[in-house]
């Protein structure tokens, strides 16, 4: 999938910070928003998608879910495999 401006990368912040980011993009006219996360943030990304769909915009559909494994380097240079998810929400 090509990178676009309508991507929210979920990390360590609170869930509602990412919900606000998704809702803001939808309100600015984005037809599609992708929520991405790796590792421990995957469950938070699912929470973000579900909160947006159920509480803020019930017209949004999950148009795609992609899972993968990415290899990242630790601080000492050791390669580490980390799970990743992409959830695409579409009006």
Secondary structure, 3 states (H helix, E strand, C coil): CCCCCCEEECCCCCHHHHHHHHHHHHHCCCCEEEEEEEHHHHHHHHHHHHHHHHHHCCCCEEEEEEEEEEEEECCCCCEEEEEEEEEEEEC
